[in-house]
Amino acid sequence: MSQSSDSVTVYGLSSEGYQIGAKLASKGYEVFIVDENLGTGMILRPHMAGDYPELRDLLADEPLLDLKSGRDCVNRSSVIFFSPKLRRNEEDVLSEVKSRLSDLSKNISPGSMIVFCLPLGLFGSKEIIERIEHGSGLSSQKDFVFVYSPLEGGKPSVFGTDGKLDQHFQTIEAAGFSMEISSVSKAELLHAQKLLSKYSGLASTFEAAKRLTGLGFESPREYKQIFADDLSSLLFDLRLIVESVETGDPMLYLGSGSLKSIEGYSRFLVERIRELVKSRDLKASRLKITLFTDTDALEMRGDKISMARGVQERLRDFFSDIEYLNIMKEGFSFPMGIDKVNLMVFLSGSAEQRLTQLYEDQINMTKSQVIRANLPVEFVG
């Protein structure tokens, strides 16, 4: 099958990938979105991109789709955005990524550009490029162009390539990747610097909040605006950076110290929940604890979901009735447990705002107790 300069494949049924595809489809590009699990591709028509602004809307409505072989989609496309969901255990996730990349590489055509939208540690692109070369039989820069551009909140953090964009520049710009272009190694370093800066700040703020709480002082307002979901959103990236630097490197100490601090938040949250239960003389056997989030379950990274599950498992050591609910999930309904004391734990500020707006009467009727899972972990009411 011949390659078309206006054909693009988004490899990965993720929210971030869909947003890229929707932008390009609305601008007249032929867009294929490949389900990384099934290996099939769907054609995203311009009217569909307009009717379904979010991937979850499309999947919930289940419209009739034009399907194609994922292999044909990749072979036909001049630009491939690699944006699959990461849901395996930490030890397995990179091997999964490499396996999917090997499958994709077998079908790319000469002259293609591969935009790698996942994070990597320092010098991580080298192995990725070698894997693409091995699977495709093509040479980087000569036969295909590799771009390292990890997405954060659906937007590119950096844009690194050692090749020439040439005819691909217009597609990249239409997809929303208009930003300063650097080499791949520089882009890796800039992304690492952004992550270390973000998490060293978050870690120091959390440590201060934890100590203020222990001393009985109230935390500053800005501390209260940082929730569990904010802490966990890019932890996968941080772990990759920590694993990629050598012992003795100052970047290792910056990253590993921040990682250790943030990973301790789950334990702190559980301790604070136990404090509330004890201070209000609530009986564990008569308590229903519900963790609420409004995480997009289709986003590439699974860090927020992983932290919520970790908190849930820690709570099971002390309480029997624990539930984790995503209020963005299709078919969500407020849990009406009226035979127990309801303890609502909000893992994000937006989840609290949405739920209290939609279910104020139910919350009052069930006489629910509320905890904000922010840095000081606030008891409400």
N, C-alpha and C positions, 0 to 999 in steps of 0.2 A: 504494500500500500504506500503511495507517495505521500510525502510530508507536505502539509499546508502551512504557509507562513502565518495564517490567521487562526490556526488550530492550537488550542492549549489544553493540557491535561492537568487537573488538580488531583494528585495521588493522595487520597486519605479523606474519609468521610468525617471531617472535623468542622467545627463552626468556623475556625479561622480560614480553612481551605475553601469552604463554601463562600465566605465573604469575598475572597479573591475571585472565585469563579463568577459570582453574581456581578461584580464590577465589570469584568471583561465581557460577559454575555450581554450586559446592557449597552455596551459600546460596539456591539456587532461581531465580536469574536465567536468562533465555534469553540464551545467549551465542553470538555468531558470531565466528569467527576468520577473517580474510580474508588469503589469501596475496597479498602485494603484487605478486608476479611473475605469477601466473596470473590474478588478478582474481576468483578463486572463493572462496566462504566455506564453512566447515564449521560445523556445529552442535556445540557442545561440551556433551555431556550430563553430568549430575552424576556418574553412575557412571564415565564415562571420565576425568573429572578425578581421581577416586579411584584408578582403575586405573593411570593414567599421570601420576605426579607431575611428571615432566619432559617437555618437548617432544621431546627426543631419544628418549625411551622410546616415545612415541606414533608418531613417524615410523619408528622401527626396526621396530615391530610391524605397522605398516600395517593397522590394523583398518578395517572397513567404516564409512565416514563418510556422514552426511547432508550433501549438498552443496547450496549455493544460489548464486545470482548475488551477487557482491560488491556490486553496485549496490543490490540489494534489501535486503541485510543492513544497509548504511549507512542507507538510507531508512527502515527499520523501527525503528532504534535511537534511543533518547533520549540515550545517552551513547556517544561514540566515543573510544577510546584509540588515539592515533596512535603506534605503536611499531615501525616497520619496521627491518630490518637495513641498516646502512651498509657497503657493500663497494666502492664506486667509488673512483677516485683522488680525492685531496683537492680538486682543481680542479672535479671533476664532482659531488661528493656533494651539495652544497647544491642544485644545479640539479635533481638527481634527487629530492631531498626535496620541492622546490617543485612539480615535475611530478606527483608522486604525490598531493600535497595538493590540487592543482587537480582531478585526476580524482575524488578523494574528495568535494570540495566540491560538485560538480555534483549529488550525490545526497543531501545532508543535508536533513533536514526542519526546519521552523521549530520553535523550542523546544529544539533539540539543544544538547548540551554537547560540545565537542571538547577533550580533554585531550592536550596536546602533550608527549610523553614524551621527546623528544630535546633535546639541549642547543642553546643559541643564544648568540651574543655579546650584548653590551649593545645594547639597543634592537632586537634582532633580531625580536622578536615583532610589531613594527609591520608589517613587510612580510608576515609570515605571515598576520596577521589580514586585511590588505588582499587577499591572494591568495584567502583563503576567501570574503571578501565578493564579490570579482569572480566567482569560480566558481559561487557559490551564488545570487547575487542577493539575499542576506540581509544585514542589518546587525548588526554586533557589538553585544552587550549588549541590543539591542532584540529581535532574532530568534534569536540563538544566543549561547552563552556560550563564551568561549575561556579555557582554563586552561594556564598554563606550569608544568610539573612534570617536569623532567628526572629520569630514573631513574639511580641509581648502585647497582650491585650488586642490582638488582631493587627498590630502595626509593626513594621520592621524595626528592630533595634539598631542594626547596623547593616551595611551592604558591602560585602567583600568579594572581589573576583580578581583573578590573575589573567583573565582572558579579555577579549574585546567584545563589547555588547553589539556593536554594528546594527544588524537588522532587528535585533531583539529589543533595542532600547525603547521603541514605541510601546511594545507589549508590557515591559516592566513598568513604564511610566503609567500606562493605563490601569495597571493592577494596583497602583498606590505605593510603588516602591521608589518614588522620586526622593532621593536623598544623596548625601555625599558618598562617592564611590571610593573605596580603599582596596588595598590588597587583602587577600584572605587572612593572612597571619595578623595583619593590623586589626581587621574586623574582629577576630577572635579575642585579641587583647582588649579592645575597646568594650566588647560585650562583657568580658570578665571584670573590667574596671567598674562598669556600671553596676554589675551584680554585687561586687564587694562593697562598693560605696553604699548601695541600698541596704544590704544586710548588716553591715557593721553599724550603720545608724539605727536600724531596727533593733539589733541585739543590745546595744547600749541603752536604748530607750526602755526596752523590756526589763533589763536588769535593774535599772533605776526604779521603774514602776513596781517591780517585785519587792525591792527593799523599802520603798515608801509604804507599801501595803503592810509589810512586816512590822514597820515602826508605827503604824496606825495613822499615817498621814494620807491626805487625799492627793491623788496624782493630778498633774496639769490637764487641762481640757484636751490638748492635742494627743495625749497618751490614750485617752478614752475613745478616740476616734479610730484607733488601729485595732482591728479584730483578727481573729484566728485566720480567716480567709486571706487577709492582707499579708499575714506572716508567711503563709504556706504557698502563695501563688507561683513563686519561681524557685522553690527549694531544689527541684530537680537540676536546674541550671547550676546552682551553687555547688551541689554535690559533684557534678561533673568537673567543675573548675578545681575543687579541692583535690580530686583524684588525679588531676592532670599535672600538678606542680610537684616538684621534687622536695624531699626533706631538706629543711634549712632555708627554703625560699620564704621570704617575708609574706608573700601572697598566701602561702599555705597557712601561716598563723592567723592572718586576717580572716581567711575563709573558714578554717576549721573551728576557730573560736566563735565566730558568728553562727556557724551551723550547730555547734554544741548548745549554744544559748537558745536558739529558736526551737531546736528539738526538745528542749526542756519545758517548753510552754505547755504541752499536753499534760504533763505531770502536775504543773502548777495549777492549771485549770481544774483538774480533778480534785486536788487538795482544797481549792476554794469552794467547789461545789459541796464537798463533805463538810466544810466549815459552815456553810449556810444551813445545811440539813441539821447539823448539831445545834447551831445557835437558835433555830426556830423550832426545835424539839419535834422535828418531823421524823416519822418512823419509816425506815427503809422499806419495810414490807408493804406500806400503804402509799408508796411514792412511784409515780410514773415520770421518768425523765425523757424529754424529747429534745434532740439536737436539731436545730433548724438552720438551713442554709439556702441560698438561692443561686448556687453554683450552676453554671452551664455544663451539663453532664456530657456534652459533645465537644468541649474544648480539647485541644491537643494534650495539654498536661493534665495529669490526674492528681496533682499534689493536694488540692483542696479536699477532694474526696478521700484521699489517703489519710490526711490529718483527722478528718471527721471520724473515719472508721477507727483510727487509732485511739481517739478519745473515747469512743463508744466501747471499745474492748477494755480500756483501763477502768471505765466505770463499772463494767461487769464484775470486777473483783470485789465491789462493795454493794452494788444494787442489782436487782434481778430484772426490773422492767425498764429497759433502755431502748429507745427508738431513734433512728436517724432519718429525717425527712427533708427532701429537697422541694421547696415550694414552687420551683419552676417546672417540676415534672408534670407531664400530662396526666390529668385526672386527679391532681392533688386535692385532698379535702382535709379540713381541720380535724385533728384527733379529739373526739368528744368523750374522753374517759372521765366520767363523773363519779365513779366509785372509788377513785384514788385522788391524792393530791397531785396536781400537775405541776411539774417543774420544767419551764421552758428555757432552753439555753440557746441563745442566738449567736451563731458563729460569724455573722456579718451584720453590719449596721443596716444595710439595705434589706436584709431578710426580716429584721425586726420591724422596720418601717412598713414594708409590704404587708406583713402578716397582721400587724395591729390595725392597719387601715381596712383590710378585707374582713377580718374576723374579730373586731372589737367586742361585739356582743357575746360571742362564744368564749372569748378569753375571760370576760367578766363573769359569765355564767359558771364557768368551771373553777373560778377563783384561783387562777393559775399564779404560781410564783415565777418570777422572771430573773434570769441571769444574763448579763451581756458578756460574751466571751471576748472582751477586749484586753488590753495589756494589764490593767489593774484587776480585771474580772469584777465587774460591778454587780451588786445585788440591787434590784429595782423594787421600790415600794416597801 
